[in-house]
């Protein structure tokens, strides 16, 4: 399996909500917008306290919810979103729109 491309550098701050990213994950890929930050410890399969391997998987301490660009945000499309994405699974395409 190929390693996902990432522009993450250790010590980087979490990427802001509203940022468009190019996600390369195990079940999806393409451009997504970050819609929410989550605590990795709240992952449904997390063991508490968070194991060292889980902590390493989320190096910036943030899990990301991603919504595919160009897909209408509605309940029926939730299965197209990515939840608890890792920072090392995406690269930043464009920062959040200012407004």
Backbone as ProteinMPNN parsed JSONL, in Angstrom:
{"seq_chain_A": "XXXXXXXXXXXXXXXXXXXXXXXXXXXXXXXXXXXXXXXXXXXXXXXXXXXXXXXXXXXXXXXXXXXXXXXXXXXXXXXXXXXXXXXXXXXXXXXXXXX", "coords_chain_A": {"N_chain_A": [[0.855, -1.18, 0.0], [0.565, 2.205, -0.84], [2.118, 5.051, 0.677], [0.26, 7.754, 1.931], [0.267, 10.968, 0.375], [1.478, 13.889, 1.915], [1.659, 17.145, 3.382], [2.348, 17.609, 5.878], [4.32, 18.664, 8.594], [6.157, 17.774, 11.419], [5.076, 19.34, 14.39], [3.453, 21.214, 13.234], [0.554, 23.311, 13.447], [-2.977, 22.507, 13.959], [-4.954, 22.217, 10.976], [-7.063, 24.77, 9.756], [-10.704, 24.804, 10.057], [-12.71, 24.812, 7.166], [-10.737, 24.819, 5.294], [-9.637, 23.629, 2.137], [-8.673, 20.434, 1.131], [-6.567, 17.865, -0.296], [-7.369, 14.693, -0.085], [-6.15, 11.474, 0.65], [-7.081, 8.532, 1.36], [-7.839, 5.319, 2.892], [-10.295, 4.476, 1.921], [-11.307, 6.436, 0.325], [-10.716, 9.254, -1.839], [-9.66, 12.465, -3.062], [-10.78, 15.914, -3.405], [-11.606, 17.654, -0.488], [-13.415, 19.491, 2.018], [-12.475, 20.725, 5.166], [-14.58, 20.249, 7.82], [-14.907, 20.016, 10.522], [-13.173, 19.821, 13.662], [-12.013, 17.201, 15.71], [-11.575, 15.377, 18.782], [-9.193, 12.902, 18.861], [-9.391, 10.885, 20.789], [-12.059, 10.476, 21.08], [-12.829, 8.874, 19.062], [-14.822, 6.254, 17.761], [-13.64, 3.708, 17.989], [-11.555, 4.035, 19.702], [-9.261, 3.418, 22.343], [-9.265, 4.032, 25.748], [-6.943, 5.049, 28.198], [-5.735, 6.998, 25.408], [-3.864, 5.125, 23.188], [-0.305, 4.821, 22.543], [0.194, 4.297, 19.828], [-2.144, 5.216, 18.63], [-2.006, 7.899, 19.33], [0.252, 8.611, 17.863], [-0.79, 8.326, 15.326], [-2.342, 10.553, 15.033], [-0.747, 13.102, 14.785], [-0.883, 15.91, 15.178], [-2.658, 16.106, 17.154], [-5.299, 16.275, 16.462], [-8.321, 15.158, 15.015], [-9.933, 15.05, 11.897], [-12.972, 16.029, 10.316], [-14.178, 15.598, 7.104], [-15.681, 16.935, 4.181], [-16.771, 16.118, 0.94], [-15.769, 18.169, -1.77], [-18.034, 19.915, -3.795], [-20.203, 18.289, -3.356], [-23.489, 18.225, -2.295], [-24.379, 19.403, 0.92], [-26.128, 17.489, 2.827], [-28.266, 15.362, 4.758], [-28.616, 12.847, 3.505], [-26.265, 12.48, 2.13], [-24.232, 11.931, 3.86], [-22.706, 9.613, 3.969], [-20.677, 9.98, 2.202], [-18.836, 11.588, 3.328], [-15.788, 11.936, 5.253], [-14.736, 10.819, 8.329], [-12.887, 11.512, 11.29], [-10.368, 11.804, 10.057], [-6.845, 11.619, 9.479], [-4.141, 13.894, 9.919], [-1.922, 13.317, 8.429], [-2.91, 12.202, 6.147], [-3.646, 13.933, 4.185], [-3.151, 16.806, 1.962], [-2.843, 20.327, 1.954], [-4.899, 22.278, -0.116], [-6.208, 24.747, -0.527], [-6.568, 27.648, 1.549], [-9.059, 28.514, 4.107], [-11.938, 30.317, 2.939], [-11.976, 33.826, 3.094], [-14.093, 35.966, 4.854]], "CA_chain_A": [[0.0, 0.0, 0.0], [1.351, 3.43, -0.932], [1.978, 6.007, 1.763], [-0.432, 8.949, 1.45], [1.046, 12.197, 0.267], [1.112, 14.855, 2.944], [2.561, 18.277, 3.55], [2.488, 17.771, 7.324], [5.637, 18.708, 9.21], [5.976, 17.703, 12.871], [4.984, 20.628, 15.062], [2.43, 22.053, 12.598], [-0.726, 23.514, 14.124], [-4.092, 21.928, 13.204], [-5.408, 22.941, 9.783], [-8.355, 25.382, 10.103], [-11.979, 24.433, 9.446], [-12.955, 25.577, 5.946], [-9.631, 24.595, 4.37], [-9.821, 22.566, 1.151], [-7.522, 19.544, 1.151], [-6.569, 16.691, -1.171], [-7.337, 13.564, 0.835], [-5.834, 10.154, 0.112], [-7.307, 7.609, 2.464], [-8.004, 3.914, 2.546], [-11.551, 4.196, 1.217], [-11.735, 7.598, -0.447], [-9.675, 10.209, -2.207], [-10.171, 13.615, -3.794], [-10.771, 17.185, -2.68], [-12.562, 17.734, 0.612], [-13.314, 20.651, 2.898], [-12.491, 20.395, 6.589], [-15.818, 20.773, 8.395], [-14.9, 19.977, 11.984], [-12.053, 19.217, 14.385], [-12.461, 16.294, 16.773], [-10.567, 14.799, 19.66], [-8.995, 11.509, 18.457], [-9.804, 9.983, 21.874], [-13.5, 10.25, 20.963], [-13.069, 7.951, 17.955], [-15.613, 5.128, 18.269], [-12.81, 2.536, 18.27], [-10.413, 4.437, 20.53], [-9.13, 2.838, 23.681], [-8.867, 5.075, 26.697], [-6.385, 6.257, 27.599], [-5.323, 6.872, 24.024], [-2.611, 4.381, 23.083], [0.789, 5.524, 21.867], [0.039, 4.164, 18.382], [-3.225, 6.116, 18.22], [-1.489, 9.253, 19.47], [1.155, 8.796, 16.728], [-1.605, 8.422, 14.116], [-2.879, 11.909, 14.999], [0.406, 13.826, 15.318], [-1.181, 17.277, 15.599], [-3.646, 16.009, 18.216], [-6.611, 16.609, 15.921], [-8.956, 14.325, 14.004], [-10.644, 15.962, 11.005], [-14.121, 15.608, 9.52], [-14.021, 16.139, 5.76], [-16.845, 16.831, 3.302], [-16.277, 16.223, -0.43], [-16.049, 19.407, -2.498], [-18.994, 19.746, -4.876], [-21.306, 17.424, -2.933], [-24.444, 18.966, -1.468], [-24.371, 19.033, 2.336], [-27.434, 17.085, 3.322], [-28.238, 14.126, 5.533], [-28.499, 11.684, 2.625], [-24.922, 12.372, 1.558], [-23.253, 11.777, 4.944], [-21.819, 8.477, 3.736], [-19.575, 10.41, 1.343], [-17.893, 12.33, 4.171], [-14.756, 11.18, 5.948], [-14.721, 11.209, 9.732], [-11.663, 11.188, 12.023], [-9.215, 11.729, 9.151], [-5.548, 11.954, 10.061], [-3.445, 14.997, 9.232], [-0.94, 12.751, 7.507], [-3.618, 11.635, 5.005], [-4.051, 14.955, 3.213], [-2.343, 17.986, 1.72], [-3.664, 21.538, 1.844], [-5.088, 22.807, -1.466], [-6.446, 26.187, -0.384], [-6.998, 28.025, 2.9], [-10.474, 28.874, 4.199], [-12.352, 31.576, 2.31], [-12.083, 34.956, 4.023], [-15.36, 36.629, 4.638]], "C_chain_A": [[0.896, 1.237, 0.0], [1.095, 4.316, 0.28], [1.276, 7.244, 1.228], [0.523, 10.139, 1.359], [0.539, 13.169, 1.327], [2.11, 15.999, 2.937], [2.757, 18.563, 5.036], [3.957, 17.746, 7.723], [5.433, 18.644, 10.718], [6.035, 19.092, 13.511], [3.97, 21.568, 14.436], [1.189, 22.141, 13.474], [-1.824, 22.811, 13.325], [-4.515, 22.838, 12.051], [-6.804, 23.489, 10.081], [-9.556, 24.765, 9.378], [-12.191, 25.353, 8.247], [-11.858, 25.419, 4.914], [-9.993, 23.47, 3.408], [-8.524, 21.768, 1.095], [-7.679, 18.453, 0.089], [-6.326, 15.495, -0.26], [-7.029, 12.278, 0.082], [-5.939, 9.179, 1.263], [-7.529, 6.199, 1.97], [-9.27, 3.628, 1.756], [-12.026, 5.335, 0.324], [-10.53, 8.44, -0.815], [-10.325, 11.327, -3.013], [-10.085, 14.863, -2.953], [-11.934, 17.244, -1.704], [-12.364, 19.045, 1.346], [-13.348, 20.162, 4.335], [-13.722, 21.057, 7.2], [-15.813, 20.805, 9.915], [-13.585, 19.387, 12.475], [-12.651, 18.332, 15.47], [-11.266, 15.865, 17.614], [-10.395, 13.332, 19.238], [-9.429, 10.499, 19.521], [-11.293, 9.677, 21.815], [-13.847, 9.325, 19.798], [-13.812, 6.732, 18.49], [-14.784, 3.888, 18.616], [-11.59, 2.859, 19.128], [-10.442, 3.698, 21.853], [-8.661, 3.954, 24.596], [-8.033, 4.465, 27.805], [-5.859, 5.965, 26.195], [-3.95, 6.199, 23.957], [-1.551, 5.207, 22.36], [0.645, 5.44, 20.353], [-1.077, 5.069, 17.865], [-2.765, 7.562, 18.296], [-0.558, 9.571, 18.287], [0.378, 8.954, 15.428], [-2.194, 9.821, 13.942], [-1.817, 12.857, 15.548], [0.138, 15.266, 15.742], [-2.272, 17.302, 16.665], [-5.065, 16.274, 17.777], [-7.059, 15.555, 14.921], [-9.861, 15.266, 13.2], [-11.858, 15.287, 10.378], [-14.017, 16.332, 8.192], [-15.282, 15.909, 4.942], [-16.352, 17.005, 1.865], [-16.723, 17.522, -1.106], [-17.013, 19.081, -3.638], [-20.167, 18.845, -4.551], [-22.198, 18.215, -1.989], [-24.409, 18.45, -0.027], [-25.788, 18.763, 2.794], [-27.307, 15.698, 3.936], [-27.978, 12.902, 4.652], [-27.126, 11.489, 2.011], [-23.841, 12.139, 2.621], [-22.279, 10.629, 4.713], [-20.637, 8.827, 2.833], [-18.515, 11.199, 2.114], [-16.873, 11.368, 4.777], [-14.697, 11.718, 7.373], [-13.43, 10.713, 10.392], [-10.465, 10.976, 11.089], [-7.958, 12.167, 9.881], [-4.884, 13.051, 9.249], [-2.457, 14.476, 8.2], [-1.584, 12.104, 6.285], [-4.057, 12.681, 3.991], [-3.012, 16.042, 3.063], [-3.286, 19.168, 1.544], [-3.689, 21.994, 0.4], [-5.283, 24.323, -1.405], [-6.96, 26.484, 1.018], [-8.488, 28.379, 2.909], [-10.752, 30.21, 3.518], [-12.47, 32.641, 3.387], [-13.424, 35.635, 3.798], [-16.046, 36.882, 5.863]], "O_chain_A": [[1.869, 1.306, 0.751], [-0.004, 4.328, 0.835], [1.654, 7.746, 0.169], [1.45, 10.285, 2.156], [-0.659, 13.258, 1.596], [3.261, 15.835, 2.536], [3.265, 19.619, 5.412], [4.732, 16.914, 7.251], [4.611, 19.389, 11.252], [6.916, 19.899, 13.214], [3.645, 22.604, 15.017], [0.817, 21.183, 14.151], [-1.637, 22.541, 12.139], [-4.442, 24.063, 12.145], [-7.648, 22.761, 10.603], [-9.445, 24.276, 8.254], [-11.884, 26.543, 8.314], [-12.024, 25.842, 3.77], [-10.588, 22.472, 3.813], [-7.431, 22.33, 1.023], [-8.787, 18.162, -0.362], [-5.229, 15.307, 0.266], [-7.579, 12.025, -0.99], [-5.002, 9.017, 2.045], [-7.421, 5.919, 0.776], [-9.328, 2.655, 1.005], [-13.042, 5.206, -0.359], [-9.471, 8.354, -0.193], [-11.407, 11.154, -3.574], [-9.413, 14.888, -1.922], [-13.076, 16.931, -2.039], [-11.286, 19.637, 1.306], [-14.146, 19.293, 4.687], [-13.891, 22.273, 7.112], [-16.601, 21.521, 10.532], [-12.965, 18.566, 11.799], [-13.668, 18.672, 16.073], [-10.111, 15.981, 17.202], [-11.372, 12.583, 19.258], [-9.797, 9.373, 19.185], [-11.749, 8.716, 22.435], [-15.019, 9.025, 19.568], [-13.474, 6.226, 19.56], [-15.198, 3.096, 19.463], [-10.69, 2.03, 19.26], [-11.502, 3.396, 22.402], [-7.765, 4.724, 24.249], [-8.412, 3.412, 28.318], [-5.578, 4.817, 25.851], [-2.997, 6.649, 24.592], [-1.865, 6.166, 21.656], [0.943, 6.41, 19.656], [-0.963, 5.628, 16.775], [-3.096, 8.367, 17.426], [-0.583, 10.687, 17.768], [0.837, 9.645, 14.518], [-2.509, 10.226, 12.824], [-1.964, 13.365, 16.66], [0.861, 15.798, 16.584], [-2.757, 18.369, 17.042], [-5.948, 16.476, 18.611], [-6.276, 15.112, 14.081], [-10.48, 16.17, 13.762], [-11.794, 14.131, 9.961], [-13.794, 17.542, 8.155], [-15.882, 14.835, 4.994], [-15.595, 17.935, 1.587], [-17.886, 17.917, -1.028], [-16.831, 18.097, -4.356], [-21.045, 18.653, -5.393], [-21.729, 18.799, -1.012], [-24.409, 17.244, 0.22], [-26.547, 19.681, 3.107], [-26.358, 14.964, 3.663], [-27.201, 12.022, 5.024], [-26.852, 10.439, 1.431], [-22.653, 12.15, 2.299], [-21.151, 10.665, 5.204], [-19.694, 8.043, 2.718], [-17.423, 11.444, 1.601], [-17.076, 10.154, 4.804], [-14.617, 12.928, 7.588], [-12.945, 9.624, 10.083], [-9.65, 10.078, 11.307], [-8.012, 12.99, 10.795], [-5.05, 13.121, 8.031], [-2.193, 15.144, 7.2], [-0.881, 11.515, 5.464], [-4.765, 12.358, 3.038], [-2.119, 16.198, 3.896], [-4.398, 19.015, 1.04], [-2.646, 22.092, -0.245], [-4.627, 25.08, -2.119], [-7.69, 25.686, 1.606], [-9.104, 28.526, 1.853], [-9.915, 31.113, 3.521], [-13.003, 32.386, 4.467], [-13.831, 35.848, 2.656], [-17.142, 37.442, 5.852]]}, "name": "protein", "num_of_chains": 1, "seq": "XXXXXXXXXXXXXXXXXXXXXXXXXXXXXXXXXXXXXXXXXXXXXXXXXXXXXXXXXXXXXXXXXXXXXXXXXXXXXXXXXXXXXXXXXXXXXXXXXXX"}
